[in-house]
């Protein structure tokens, strides 16, 4: 796709005009802009959807939920919810050329609340997701040492219970029941300096605050010129993690014990399919990994040309995302298999997910490798770029929605940059609460509630109802029209296989699969919640609810003091 438009000069020559933010209208507002070519759009979306969850969440979910059997619910939700809703949001932005709020206003004003809800989730994501980048930057800087600081117990933050890894005839040399490893103590006592609860936030971790500031500075300059700068940055940020992933994959599969780790990752346990939590995890992974219901796909699609073939783009990107998750599992479990063999432990005892995988399991694994500093740097650089793309696209989504709501005020020279700076400063200041000594507890609250699968599912139900059933009546079309104009060939112009899929079975399935799929996911989520409550009683879930109540009480107290 080329955004150049030919114009004829006074001397008869034809010269290109670039409608990318520099061109102004008569009232002084800037043109909205377009991608310079299709590759910029594809890489931007790929950078958004392929992030940390592909590396630190999907492989663990496979192991936890029956290995290869987990692919059955995953693929079902992929085809019934993931791809259709992914296409819906991308085509919605392309059709309306609007951001995540005004696009719904154009389609059907009564459903404009979908846009506001999605942007609320994005605001919360912008506050807490970038904290992971701050942690990764801290680990990256710590890797430039002669000896990795989490490889030994001879530091001031270590306790008497710290035990270094020593292999003696295939077993660990551990003499204390309360023994901890240096990598855990580095994470908890050096990086986080974690307190004993959310009620004790403690002091600000100034080193993490500086890393967070650096992450926001990088994010700001990636998007400060809109699609003009974002489209150039993604050529590197969206492709470099794949290079690192390939390097780590080659290294991982050549390690001793890798075969056992991969077998552990893929071995199917079909009995796990009877557990509703397995289906809940599959649906949640689809919604979060595909960035569905965040408005990001709508914002990125809005910079496409009206007749861009987004069918082909969306299907290719969805399969690329799933393939990346699958390949990342080989990287993760080959290294975990090596670590389990070196420690003489079963893989189930070393498998982690989330921050535990990125900042405990992997750092521990690299200390067992030759050239450990090199592999540590490569891993955390990959982690930073995986998170950076997702972060600055989330900010771009919020900026696009705001500018499209108030084009007369914000689409002027210098206003967009000022808006991005304001968002960055506000989110940075709010994010400082997450880099205190008790910040990890707040991070877990955000991660569990702010953008959970249930929140995204709730929005998805209304999205598919609006587009599949309501839009025809509200938008002037025929009620119950199988595939609305938003995702019909007249907008996206599919050809070949894409046209036959859209016009024949695709139209019928598009009307039924997303609503039925999201409703089925809702039922499964409810059953999983009931099962969790019956089994776990007052365990982790209630603790998080108590933390949420504590925060709400503090907010109400602050509001009361402010009013008085």
C-alpha positions in Angstrom: 0.0 0.0 0.0 1.4 3.4 -1.0 0.0 6.5 0.6 1.2 8.8 -2.2 -1.4 10.7 -4.1 -0.5 12.2 -7.5 -1.1 15.9 -8.0 -0.3 18.1 -11.0 1.9 21.1 -10.6 1.6 24.3 -12.7 4.3 23.1 -15.1 2.3 20.0 -15.9 4.6 17.6 -13.9 3.0 15.1 -11.6 4.5 15.0 -8.1 3.6 12.8 -5.1 1.9 14.3 -2.1 2.3 12.4 1.2 -0.8 12.7 3.5 1.1 11.7 6.6 0.6 14.3 9.3 2.4 17.2 7.5 -0.4 18.2 5.1 -2.8 20.7 6.7 -6.4 21.5 5.8 -7.8 25.0 5.4 -8.8 25.1 9.1 -5.2 24.4 10.2 -5.8 20.7 11.3 -3.4 18.1 10.0 -4.4 15.2 7.8 -5.0 12.0 9.7 -2.3 10.1 7.8 -1.9 6.5 6.4 0.6 3.8 6.5 3.3 4.3 3.9 3.0 0.7 2.8 1.3 -2.6 3.8 4.4 -3.9 5.6 4.2 -1.1 8.1 0.7 -2.1 9.1 1.5 -5.8 9.2 4.6 -5.4 11.4 2.8 -2.9 13.7 -0.1 -5.4 14.3 2.4 -8.3 14.6 4.4 -6.3 17.2 1.2 -5.7 19.2 -0.2 -9.2 19.3 3.1 -11.1 19.6 4.4 -10.1 23.0 5.3 -11.5 26.4 2.3 -13.8 26.7 3.6 -15.8 23.7 6.8 -16.6 25.6 5.9 -16.8 29.2 2.3 -17.8 29.3 1.3 -20.0 26.4 4.0 -22.7 26.9 3.1 -23.0 30.6 -0.6 -23.3 29.8 0.2 -26.2 27.5 2.1 -28.0 30.2 -0.5 -27.2 32.9 -3.5 -28.1 30.8 -2.6 -31.5 29.3 0.3 -30.8 26.9 -0.8 -31.4 23.3 -4.4 -31.8 24.3 -4.5 -28.1 25.1 -4.3 -27.4 21.4 -7.9 -28.7 21.0 -9.7 -26.0 22.9 -7.1 -23.5 21.8 -7.8 -24.1 18.1 -11.6 -24.2 18.7 -11.5 -20.7 20.3 -9.0 -19.6 17.6 -11.5 -20.3 14.7 -14.7 -19.4 16.5 -13.6 -16.3 18.5 -10.1 -15.3 17.7 -10.0 -14.9 14.0 -13.5 -13.5 13.5 -13.3 -10.9 16.2 -9.7 -10.0 15.1 -11.0 -9.4 11.6 -14.0 -7.5 12.9 -12.0 -5.0 14.8 -9.4 -4.5 12.1 -12.0 -4.1 9.4 -14.0 -1.7 11.6 -11.1 0.6 11.8 -10.4 0.4 8.1 -14.0 0.9 7.2 -14.5 4.0 9.5 -11.0 5.4 9.5 -11.6 6.2 13.2 -10.1 5.2 16.5 -11.5 2.8 19.1 -14.3 5.2 20.3 -15.5 7.2 17.3 -15.5 4.0 15.2 -18.4 2.6 17.3 -20.1 6.0 17.2 -20.1 5.9 13.4 -21.4 2.3 13.4 -24.1 2.6 16.0 -24.0 5.4 18.7 -25.8 3.3 21.3 -22.8 0.9 21.4 -20.3 3.7 21.8 -19.7 2.5 25.4 -17.8 -0.4 23.9 -15.1 2.0 22.9 -15.0 3.8 26.2 -14.7 0.4 28.1 -11.9 -0.8 25.8 -10.0 2.5 26.3 -10.4 2.2 30.1 -8.7 -1.2 29.9 -5.9 0.3 27.7 -5.3 3.0 30.3 -4.8 0.3 32.9 -2.5 -1.6 30.6 -0.4 1.5 29.9 0.2 1.9 33.7 1.2 -1.7 34.6 2.4 -3.5 31.4 5.5 -1.3 31.0 6.6 -2.3 34.5 7.8 -5.6 33.0 10.1 -3.6 30.7 11.5 -1.8 33.7 12.3 -5.2 35.3 13.8 -6.5 32.1 16.0 -3.4 31.7 17.2 -3.8 35.3 18.2 -7.4 34.6 19.8 -6.4 31.3 22.0 -3.8 33.0 22.8 -6.4 35.7 24.0 -8.8 33.0 27.0 -6.6 32.1 29.1 -8.0 35.0 31.9 -10.5 35.3 29.7 -12.8 37.2 25.9 -12.7 37.0 24.7 -11.3 40.4 22.0 -13.9 40.7 24.5 -16.8 40.3 26.0 -16.7 43.8 25.2 -16.1 47.5 28.1 -13.6 48.2 26.1 -10.4 48.0 24.8 -8.1 50.6 21.1 -8.9 49.8 21.6 -12.7 50.3 20.5 -14.4 53.5 22.0 -17.3 55.5 19.4 -19.5 53.9 20.8 -18.9 50.4 22.3 -22.0 48.8 24.2 -22.0 45.6 23.6 -24.7 43.0 26.0 -27.5 43.3 25.5 -30.8 41.5 26.7 -33.8 43.5 26.0 -37.1 41.8 22.8 -35.8 40.2 21.4 -34.2 43.3 21.3 -30.8 44.9 23.6 -30.1 47.9 20.9 -28.6 50.2 21.2 -28.8 53.9 18.4 -26.6 55.1 14.6 -27.0 54.7 14.2 -23.3 54.3 17.0 -23.0 51.7 16.5 -20.5 48.9 18.4 -20.0 45.7 20.4 -16.9 44.8 18.2 -16.2 41.8 15.1 -16.0 44.0 16.8 -13.8 46.5 18.1 -11.5 43.7 14.5 -11.2 42.4 12.8 -10.7 45.7 15.5 -9.0 47.8 17.5 -7.0 45.2 15.1 -6.2 42.4 11.8 -5.9 44.2 12.8 -5.7 47.9 9.3 -7.0 48.3 7.4 -6.2 51.5 5.2 -8.6 53.5 1.9 -7.3 52.0 0.1 -4.7 50.0 -0.7 -2.8 53.2 3.0 -2.0 53.4 4.0 -0.3 50.2 7.3 0.7 51.6 9.9 2.9 49.9 10.2 3.7 46.2 12.8 1.5 44.4 14.6 4.4 42.7 16.6 2.0 40.4 13.4 0.6 39.0 11.9 4.1 38.8 14.8 5.1 36.6 14.4 2.0 34.4 10.7 2.8 34.1 11.5 6.3 33.1 13.9 5.0 30.4 11.2 2.6 29.1 8.7 5.5 28.8 11.3 7.7 27.0 11.9 5.0 24.5 8.1 4.4 24.1 7.5 8.2 23.6 10.0 8.6 20.7 8.7 5.4 19.0 5.3 7.0 18.4 5.7 10.8 18.9 5.2 11.4 15.1 2.2 9.0 14.7 2.3 6.4 12.0 5.2 8.2 10.4 7.5 7.2 13.2 5.8 4.0 14.3 5.8 2.6 10.8 9.6 2.9 10.7 10.3 1.7 14.2 8.4 -1.6 13.8 10.8 -2.8 11.0 13.3 -3.4 13.8 11.3 -3.9 17.0 8.9 -6.5 15.4 11.5 -8.5 13.6 14.4 -8.5 16.1 12.6 -10.7 18.7 12.3 -13.4 16.0 16.0 -13.4 15.5 16.6 -13.8 19.2 13.9 -16.5 19.4 15.7 -18.5 16.6 19.1 -18.1 18.3 17.6 -19.2 21.7 15.8 -22.1 20.0 19.0 -23.4 18.4 20.8 -23.1 21.7 18.0 -24.7 23.6 17.5 -27.8 21.5 21.2 -28.5 21.6 21.3 -28.6 25.4 21.3 -31.9 27.3 17.9 -32.7 28.6 16.1 -30.7 25.9 14.3 -33.7 24.4 12.8 -34.6 27.8 11.6 -31.0 28.2 10.0 -30.9 24.7 8.3 -34.3 25.3 6.9 -32.9 28.6 5.6 -29.9 26.7 3.8 -31.8 23.9 2.7 -35.1 25.5 -1.1 -35.1 25.4 -3.2 -35.8 28.5 -6.8 -36.0 27.1 -8.4 -36.4 30.5 -7.6 -32.7 31.2 -10.2 -31.7 28.6 -13.0 -32.5 31.1 -11.8 -29.7 33.3 -13.6 -26.4 32.5 -10.5 -24.4 33.6 -8.6 -25.8 30.6 -11.1 -24.3 28.2 -11.1 -21.1 30.3 -7.4 -20.8 30.0 -7.5 -21.4 26.2 -10.1 -18.7 25.6 -8.4 -16.3 27.9 -5.1 -16.8 26.0 -6.8 -16.2 22.7 -8.4 -13.0 23.8 -5.3 -11.5 25.5 -2.7 -12.7 23.0 -4.7 -11.4 20.0 -5.2 -8.0 21.7 -9.0 -8.4 21.1 -11.4 -5.8 22.6 -8.6 -3.3 23.4 -9.3 -1.0 20.4 -5.6 -1.4 19.3 -6.6 -3.3 16.1 -9.2 -0.7 15.3 -6.7 2.1 15.7 -4.0 0.4 13.5 -6.6 -0.7 10.9 -7.9 2.9 10.7 -4.6 4.0 9.0 -5.2 1.5 6.1 -6.6 2.4 2.7 -10.3 1.7 2.4 -9.9 -1.2 0.0 -7.0 -2.9 1.6 -7.4 -6.7 1.7 -7.5 -7.1 5.5 -8.8 -10.6 5.2 -5.5 -11.9 4.0 -3.6 -9.7 6.5 -5.7 -10.8 9.5 -5.6 -14.6 8.7 -1.9 -14.5 8.2 -1.3 -12.5 11.4 -3.5 -14.8 13.5 -1.6 -17.9 12.3 1.7 -16.2 12.8 0.8 -15.4 16.4 -0.2 -18.9 17.1 2.8 -20.3 15.4 5.1 -18.0 17.4 3.5 -19.2 20.6 4.0 -22.8 19.6 7.6 -22.3 18.7 8.3 -20.4 21.9 7.2 -23.5 23.8 10.2 -25.4 22.3 12.5 -22.6 23.5 11.1 -22.5 27.0 10.8 -26.3 27.6 14.1 -27.2 26.0 15.8 -24.9 28.4 13.6 -26.0 31.4 14.5 -29.6 30.4 18.2 -28.8 30.6 17.7 -27.1 33.9 15.8 -30.0 35.4 18.4 -32.5 34.3 21.3 -30.4 35.7 19.5 -30.1 39.0 18.3 -33.7 39.1 14.7 -32.5 39.5 11.4 -33.3 37.7 10.4 -30.7 35.1 7.2 -30.0 36.9 9.2 -28.5 39.8 11.1 -26.0 37.6 8.2 -25.0 35.3 7.1 -21.4 35.9 4.8 -18.9 34.1 4.6 -15.1 34.0 7.3 -13.2 35.8 8.5 -16.4 37.5 9.6 -17.8 34.2 11.2 -14.6 32.9 12.9 -13.5 36.0 13.6 -16.7 38.0 13.6 -19.8 35.8 15.4 -18.4 32.7 18.0 -16.4 34.7 18.7 -19.6 36.7 19.1 -21.6 33.5 21.6 -19.2 31.9 23.9 -19.4 34.9 24.3 -23.1 34.0 25.4 -22.3 30.5 28.8 -21.3 29.1 29.0 -17.6 28.2 26.1 -17.0 30.6 26.3 -13.2 30.3 25.8 -13.4 26.5 22.7 -15.6 26.8 21.3 -13.4 29.6 21.7 -10.3 27.5 20.1 -11.9 24.4 17.1 -13.2 26.4 16.4 -9.9 28.1 16.8 -7.9 24.9 14.3 -10.2 23.3 12.0 -9.7 26.3 12.3 -5.9 26.1 11.5 -5.8 22.4 8.5 -8.2 22.8 7.0 -5.9 25.4 8.0 -2.6 23.8 5.9 -3.2 20.6 2.8 -4.0 22.6 3.4 -1.1 24.9 3.8 1.7 22.4 0.9 0.4 20.3 -1.3 0.5 23.4 -0.3 4.2 23.8 -0.9 4.8 20.1 -4.4 3.3 20.5 -5.2 5.7 23.3 -3.8 8.7 21.4 -5.6 7.8 18.2 -8.9 7.5 20.1 -8.4 10.9 21.8 -7.3 12.7 18.6 -10.3 11.3 16.6 -12.7 12.4 19.4 -11.3 16.0 19.4 -9.8 16.5 15.9 -10.3 20.3 15.9 -8.3 20.7 19.1 -5.7 17.9 19.0 -5.0 17.4 15.2 -2.8 20.4 15.0 0.9 21.0 14.9 2.6 20.0 18.1 -0.7 19.0 19.9 -0.3 15.3 19.3 3.3 15.2 20.7 2.0 17.1 23.7 -0.8 14.7 24.2 1.6 11.7 24.1 3.9 13.4 26.6 1.0 14.1 28.9 -0.1 10.4 28.8 3.5 9.2 29.3 4.0 11.5 32.4 0.6 10.6 34.0 1.1 6.9 33.4 4.7 7.1 34.7 3.7 8.8 37.9 0.9 6.3 38.5 3.3 3.5 37.7 5.6 4.6 40.5 3.3 2.8 42.9 4.2 -0.4 41.2 7.9 0.0 41.7 7.6 0.4 45.5 8.6 -2.4 47.8 4.9 -3.5 47.8 4.4 -2.8 44.1 4.4 -6.4 43.1 1.1 -7.0 44.9 -0.4 -4.1 43.0 1.0 -5.5 39.8 -0.7 -8.8 40.4 -4.0 -7.0 41.0 -3.7 -5.2 37.7 -2.7 -8.4 35.9 -5.5 -10.4 37.4 -8.4 -7.9 37.0 -7.5 -5.1 34.7 -7.3 -7.0 31.4 -8.5 -10.4 32.3 -10.1 -12.7 29.9 -13.5 -12.1 31.5 -13.3 -8.3 30.9 -12.3 -8.8 27.3 -14.9 -11.5 26.8 -17.6 -9.2 28.2 -16.7 -6.6 25.5 -16.5 -9.2 22.8 -20.0 -10.3 23.4 -21.3 -6.8 22.7 -19.0 -6.3 19.8 -20.2 -9.3 17.9 -23.8 -8.6 18.7 -23.5 -5.0 17.5 -21.8 -5.9 14.2 -23.5 -9.2 13.5 -27.0 -8.3 14.5 -27.6 -4.7 15.3 -25.5 -2.8 12.7 -27.8 -3.8 9.8 -30.7 -2.0 11.5 -28.8 0.9 12.9 -26.6 1.5 10.0 -29.2 1.4 7.3 -28.6 -2.1 6.0 -30.9 -5.1 6.1 -31.6 -6.6 9.5 -29.9 -9.9 10.0 -27.6 -9.4 6.9 -25.2 -12.4 7.2 -21.9 -10.4 6.9 -22.2 -6.6 7.5 -20.6 -4.2 5.2 -17.9 -3.6 7.8 -16.4 -7.0 7.0 -17.9 -7.7 3.6 -16.0 -7.8 0.3 -17.0 -4.3 -0.7 -14.6 -2.9 1.9 -11.8 -5.3 2.1 -11.9 -6.6 -1.5 -10.8 -10.2 -0.8 -9.9 -12.4 -3.8 -9.6 -16.1 -4.5 -9.9 -18.2 -1.3 -10.7 -15.2 0.8 -13.6 -14.2 -1.4 -15.1 -17.7 -1.5 -14.7 -18.0 2.3 -16.4 -14.7 2.9 -19.3 -15.0 0.4 -20.2 -18.7 1.0 -19.8 -20.5 4.3 -17.9 -17.6 5.9 -20.9 -15.2 5.9 -23.1 -17.8 7.6 -20.4 -18.7 10.1 -19.6 -15.1 10.8 -23.1 -14.5 12.0 -23.2 -17.6 14.2 -19.6 -18.5 15.4 -18.6 -15.3 17.2 -21.8 -14.9 19.2 -22.0 -18.6 20.0 -18.3 -18.9 20.7 -18.2 -16.0 23.1 -21.4 -17.2 24.8 -19.8 -20.7 25.2 -16.7 -19.1 26.6 -18.8 -17.2 29.1 -20.5 -20.4 30.3 -17.2 -22.1 30.6 -15.7 -19.2 32.6 -18.7 -19.3 35.0 -18.2 -23.1 35.5 -14.5 -22.6 36.0 -15.1 -19.9 38.6 -17.5 -22.1 40.5 -15.1 -25.0 40.4 -12.2 -22.8 41.6 -14.3 -21.5 44.5 -15.4 -25.0 45.6 -11.8 -26.4 45.4 -9.7 -23.6 46.7 -12.0 -22.0 49.3 -10.4 -18.9 50.8 -7.0 -19.2 49.0 -5.3 -17.0 46.5 -8.5 -15.6 44.9 -9.9 -14.4 48.2 -6.5 -12.8 49.1 -6.6 -10.8 45.8 -10.1 -9.8 46.5 -9.1 -8.6 50.0 -6.3 -6.6 48.4 -8.8 -5.0 46.0 -11.1 -4.1 48.9 -8.1 -2.6 50.8 -7.2 -0.4 47.8 -10.8 0.7 47.3 -11.1 1.7 51.0 -7.9 3.8 50.7 -9.2 5.5 47.6 -12.5 6.3 49.3 -10.6 7.7 52.3 -8.5 9.9 50.1 -11.6 11.1 48.3 -13.3 11.9 51.6 -10.3 13.9 52.8 -10.1 15.8 49.5 -13.7 16.8 49.7 -13.4 17.9 53.3 
